[in-house]
Amino acid sequence: MADTGKPCVAIAGASGFIGKALCAELSRHMSVIALSRRAPPPPQPHAPCQWRQADLFSLLQVEQAVSGATCGIYLVHSMQPTSRMTQGSFEDIDLILADNFARAARKQGLKRIIYLGGIIPQHAATKAHLSPHLRSRLEVERVLSSYGTEVIAIRAGLVVGRGGSSFKILESLVRRLPLMLCPRWTQTLGQPIALSDVVTILTRTLQDPELPAGAYDIGGADVLSYIDMMRLVAKKLGLWRAFVGTRLFTPTLSRLWVSLITGASKELIYPLIESLKHEMIVQGDVLFRRYGFAAKSFSAALDEALTTTKERLPPVQPQAAGRVVVAVNSVCSIQRVRIPHGRSVAWTSQTYSRWLPRFLAPLIRVDVDAQGSMRFYLQPLGLQWKSVLGLELSFSRERSSETRSLYYITGGVLSDNRDGKPPGRFEFRQVPGHNEVVIAILNYLPRLPWWFYVWTQAQVHIFVMNCFGRVTRRLAEREA
């Protein structure tokens, strides 16, 4: 990126509704690198902003993408699948994405990361009492802070803005249902905040080098229940709506009902509904007082959101940090395993390579060479002389470290490496601060016909990983 003399910020999650608004605002004050997994959007008549195409699952691409930036803003919330098949929880996906960004920030010398997360309820006695969605937000906050880069965590509740998933669900329910049976979670109190206020806070925070690292809550001027929000949306839209409280809906039925009515995916709806068991009330308003302005009311935030008719993006400069190939049949499979205290990712990968052939004997044989690469041979009916190379995992010493072992999937009859397609990756990664390792298959392209792969190889893999997780957990408990 050309030296303009301005500070330069890299925004992960720039293609989201908050990211788009933030890019437009920040590009008036500084140089902006906007990261996107997909192809950059078409140019728009606004202040310049450089879009770089990068797969956040790839540490190498993230390192290239944030090159030249002095600080970063992290807006990524990965609750939607990015591959045709995704095995694993959104929490583990979020962990890998955040870990990549934090590692890249350290390597490229970013001075600060600003992270937009969720309000953490003060009444939750421990992390275990939080919903999976809020636990994940808290874990991302911790992971971003694990590599020495200063982190400012901005914790917000429901952000009211056109294009936001939570606001879209709220509006869809009101528009489509004249009579709503409202479960208990609709009475939970929250403090929704206007998109414009979020953008202002993020911008001011970025321009405030004296703000100490740490977590800061932000919220709007009003404390409202979800049902109160729906009533006000109906009033703004000029719609008559009846809201009837009921205890008939369990959380599971509520998730199905909301997904059916709004058309939103269950991957998005389920974590959000589960989080509504917590009150999202701000503990102090440090940042609004520090920057000398008042938060907007929910009514004013609605006026902004409902009158926004067109989303705008900053223009694109033709530069990319690595070409992203989105494969139709790509696979993402991530599992987290507990390991004994003091053990490493190298121990985990070596244990896996020794355990697997014993577990699947005599159908599988594993050879490990002097470089650490692994070759998995299939032996039909246990006949060694009939063995065929199933998968070849080439160890990448230069891209590995004490906390990460990376293998490229470079061959074998089970992997589609034809036509110059980029190799998939198999990696073991230490969870910062915990005796846990994430084992991930990323960008893997199976060679089997898709329907056959789904019901055979994919099922075997998840079964094997679950069994391996039980083995490492027993070892950890034995050595505790």
N, C-alpha and C positions, 0 to 999 in steps of 0.2 A: 504494500500500500504506500502510495506516495506520501512523503513527509509534508504535511500541511501546516505544521506548527501547532496544531490543536491537539488536545487529549484525544485518545482513541479508545473506544469501548467496543467490546465484542459481546453481542447479545445472542445467547442460546435460547431458542424458542421464539425467534423473531417473527415467525409466520403465524403465531397465534394472535388473538384479538388484542391482548395487552401488548404484545411485542410490536405489532403494526403501529399502534398508537404511540408507543414509546420511541420507535425508530423515527417517526415523523417529527416528534418533539426534540429528541436529542440531536438529530442531524442539523438543527439550527444552531447548536452550540459547539459541537465537536465532531470529529470523524467517527463514523459508525460502521462496524463490520457486523452484518446481520447473517446469522447462520441458519441454514435451512437444509433439511434432508432431501427435499424434492428440488426440482429445477427452479431457479430463481423466477420470481414473478415478472410480468412485463413492466417496462418503464412507466412511471407516472410523473406528472408535472409537479414534483415537490423538490425539496432540498436533497442533495446527493446522498446516497447511502450505498455502500458496497455490499452486495450479497455474495456470500461464499457458500457453495454447496458442500455439505459435509454430513456423513453418517455419524451420529453421536455414539453409535455402538463401536466405532473404530477409533481407538486412542490415537493412532497415527494421523488420521484425518482431522481430529479435533486439534491436535498439536499444530498442524499446518494451518488450520482455519483461524486460530487465535493469534497467529504470528503477527507481530506489529501492534497488538493492543496493549494498553497500559492497565486496563481493568476490565472486568467482565460482569455481565448481568445474566443471571440464571433463572429462566422462567419456565423450565421444562417440567411438565406433569404428565407422565406417560401412562395413561389409563386406557389407551386405545392400542390394539395390536398393530405392529408394523410389518409383520410377515404373514404369509398365507397360513402358516401354522405357528402358534406361540404356545410353548409349554412352560409354565412357570407363572409366578404371581407378578402383579404390577409393582409390588414393593421391591422385588429383586431386579426387575428391569430398571426401575428408578435408581437403584443403588449403583448399577453398572454405569448408567449415563452420567450420574453425578460424579462418580469416581473418575471417569475419563476426563470430565471437565476440570476437576480439581488437580489431577496429575498434569494435564496440559497447562493449566495456569501456573503451576510451579515451574515446569520446564521452560515456559516462555517468559517467566518473570513478571506475571501480572501482580500489581500491587494490592488489589482488592477484588473480592467477588461480592456482589449484591444479589441476594437470593430472595425471591418472593415466595413465601410459603403460606401456611395456614395458622390461624390462632390456636394455640395450645391451651385447653381449658385448665385453669388453675386447680380445680377440684379433683382432677385426675391424680390419684395418689401415686401411681407409677405409670411407666410407659405401657405396661400390659393392660391398663384400664382404657387406653385410647383405642379408637377405631383403627382398622388397618390403614385407612387413608391418612389419618393424622399421624400415626406411627411412622408411616413412610415419609411424610413431610419433615418430621423431626429427625429421622435418620439421614435424609438428604442434607439437612442443615449441618449435622455432625460430620458427615463424610466430606462435604465441601471444606470444612475447617481442619481436616486431618493432615494436610500436606504443607502447612506453614503459611499459606496465603490468608491475609486478613479477610474475615467474612462479616458482612452486615446482613442479618436476617430480618426481612420485613414480613411480619405475620399479619395476614388479612383474612377476613371472612369472605362472604359472597361479594364478588366484584360485579357491579351493575353496569353493563355495557353491551352494546349491540355486538353479537358474535360470540359472547361468552356462553359456555355450555350450561352453567348453572342458571344464568338469567334466561337462556333460551328455554330450558325446562319449565321454569316459572311461568313465562309468558305463554308457552304452548298449553299448559294445563288450564290457564284462565281462558284462552281463546276457544278451546275445544270442548270444555265441559260447563254447561249451564248449572249443573248441580254436582257438587263435589262432596263426597264422604271423606272427611279429613281424619286420618289416624293421629295417634298421640304425638308422633314426631313433628307434626305441623305446629304444635304449641311451643316447640323449643325456641328459645330466644337467640337472636343473632344481631349483628351490627353491620348490615350491608354498607358497602362503600362505593362511591362513584368511580368509574374508570378514570375520569379526568383527575380525581384526587390521587389515585394510585400513581398515575403517570407523573404528576407534580412531585409527589413524595420521592419516587425513584430518581427523578431528575435532580432534585435538591440534594438528596443523599449522595449522589454521584459527584456533585460539585462541592461537597462538604468534607474535605480531608481531615477535619478535626473531630468528626463524629467517631466516638469510640466503637470498636468492634463489639458485636453482641446482637441480641434479638430485641426487636421493637414491634409492638402491636400497633396496628392502625385500623380505624373503623369509621363509619359514617356518624352523623349527628344523632341518629335515632336507633333505639333498641327495640326490635320488633320480632314477633313470632313469624314463622313462615306463612301462617294463615292470614296474618295482618298484611304481609307483603302482597299476597294474592288479592286481598280485598282492594288494596290501593291500586294494583295493576288493573283490575277490572274497572275501577272508577276512572282511571286515566284513559282507558280504551273505550269508555262509554258503554260498558256491557253490564247487564244485570246478571249477577251470579249468586247462587245460594251455597253457603258453606255449612255443612253439618258434621259436628264432631262424632267420632265413632271409635270403639275399641275393637271392632271386628277385624281390622286389617293387622296382621302380623307384619314384621319387617319384610319377610320374604314376599308376602302378597303385595305389600306396598311397592316393592321394587318391580315386580312383574306388572302391576297396574300402571305405574309411572312410565315404564319402558313402552308398554303397549300404547298408551295415550299419546306420548310425546314423540315416539319413533326413535328415541335415543337408544344407543346400544346398552346392553346389560353391563358391559365392561365399564361403562361410564356411570350408569345409574347406581349400581349396587354399592360402590364405595361411598358415593355422595350421600345416599340415603342413610347408610349406616353411620356416617359422621354426624348426622342431625340428632343423634342422641345426646350430643354435647352442646352446651350453650357456648356460643362464640362471642364472648363479651370482652372488649378491650380492657386490658389492665394498664391504665394510664394513657395519656396522649402526648408522649414526649416529643415526637417528631412534629406534630401540628403546632405545638407551642414553640418549638425550636425555630421553625421556619415562618412563624407569624401569620398563619391563616387558619380559618375554621373549616372543618369538614362539612360537606354538603348534606342536606337532609335526604332521606330516601325519596321523597317526592321530587326534589330537584334532580337527583340521579336518574329517576325514571324519565323525567322530561328529556334529559340528554339522550338516554338510550333509545327511547321511542321515536325521537325526531331524527336520529341518525339514519340516513337513507342509503349511504354509500360508504363502504370501507375504502380507505385510501392507503396506498403503500408508497414508501420512498422509491425513487428510481433505481435501476440496476446498473452497476458498472460491470462489464463483462470479465469477471475473474472468478475462478473457482478453486477451492482448496481440495483438489482430488475429485475425480469423477465418481459419482454414486450410481451404481447400477441396481435398479430396483427389480429384483427377480420375481417372476410370477409365483414360482414354487419354492421360495426361500423359507427356511426354517429357523426359528429362534427358540432355543430350549435352555432354560436357566434353572438350576437347582442350588439351594444353599445347604451346606452340610456343616455339622459341628465337628471340630477336631480337638485332640488333646492339647492342653496348655503347653505353649512353647514349641509346638510343631509348626511347620512352614508349608507353603504351597508346593515346594519341591517334595516334601514328605508326602503330601496328599496325592500328587500325581504319581509318585513311585508306588505308593500303596495301592492306588487304583490299577496300575498296570500289572501288579503282582496278583491282586485279588480277582480281577475280572476273568482271566483264563481258568482259575480254580473254580470260580462260581459257575461258569458256563462250559466247563470241561465235559466232554471232549470236543465240543462244537466250535470252540474258539481257541486260537493260539496267538499269543502276543510276543513279538520280538522287539527288543529295545536295543538300539545300536549305541556306539560309543558317544555319539553326539546328543543322545537323549531322545531321538526320534522313535516313534512307535509304529509298528505295522501289525494290523489285526488280520489274521488269516481265518477264513471260514473253512471248516472241515466237515463236509456233509457226512452224516452218519458216523462222525468221529474218525473218519479215515484220513490220516495225515497225508498220505500220498495223493489224495484228491483235493488238497487244500488250495484255496484261491485267495488272493489278496482282497480283503473286503474294504479296508480303509488304511490309508497311509497318513500319519500325522507327523509332519516335519517340524521339529523343535526349532524355534527362532530364538537363538541365544541373545542376539542384539536387541530384540524387542521384549525380552524377559528381564525380570529382576527378582529380588528376594521376596517380593509380595505379589508377583505375577509370573505365571508360566504360560507362554503362548505357543500354540502349535497351529500350523496351517494344514488344512486338509488338502493334500496334494495328489491323491490318487486312490485307486481301489474301485472295485466294481459297483460299490454302493454310492459313490460320489460322482456328480456330473461335472467334470473338469474340461469338457470339450469346448471348442469354439472360442477359446480365449476368455472364458468366464473367470471372474476373480475367485480365488480359493476361499472356501469357508474357513472359519477359525474355531478352534477348540481351546479353551483356556481355563486355568485355575487362578482365582484372584482372592487375595486376603481381604476380608471385611475389616476396615480400619477399626482398631480398638476392641476387637472381639475374637474369640477363638472359633471363627467361622470362615469357611471358604466358599465362594460362589464358583460353581462349575458351569460353564456356558458353551453352547454351540451357537455360533452366530454366522448368518449369511450362508448357511449350508444349503446346497442344492442336491437333493437326492436324485439318483439315477433311475430308481424304480418308478414305474407308473404311479402317479400321485395317489390314486385310490388304494393301490396295493401298499404303498409306503405307509399311508395313514393307519392301516389296520395291521401292519406287520412290524416293520423296522421302528416306527415311531413308538409303538406300544412297548416293544422290547426295551427301547432306550429308557423310557420313563420308569419302567419296572426295575431295570438294572440300577438306575441312579437312586431310586428310593431305597433299594436294598443296600447300596453302598453307603448311603446316608445313615442307615441304621447301624452299619458296621463301625463307621467312624464315631458315631455317638456312643456306642458301647465302649469303644476304646477310650473315649474321653471320660466317661463315667468311671471306668476302671482305674484310670490314672489320676482321677480327682482326689 
